[in-house]
Amino acid sequence: MKTKRGWDKSEQTLDKYLTIGEPVDGEMYDYFCGVLPPAMMTSEIVQIGEPFDCDGNGKDIYQTLVKKDGDWVYIGIVNKGN
């Protein structure tokens, strides 16, 4: 499980620290919710409010967590709502 505390100590960028498919702790979930208003936030998905970049079609992409089996899991940098 990736933790907010571990990220703080790692001195890595968030996209380098997180591993796709790995769960994150509650503090990391809170961080995702607190970066501006989230781009998307439901009971099943939360996306950091600031776009990470644009995809090949000029649409914003976001660092994203989804709820799987009761855990918040990092799924990478995806389009809004994916």
Secondary structure, DSSP 8 states (H G I E B T S, - for coil): -B-HHHHHHHT--HHHH--TT-EE-HHHHHHHHHSSS-SEE-SSEEE-SS--EE-TTS-EEEEEEEEETTEEEEEEEEETT-
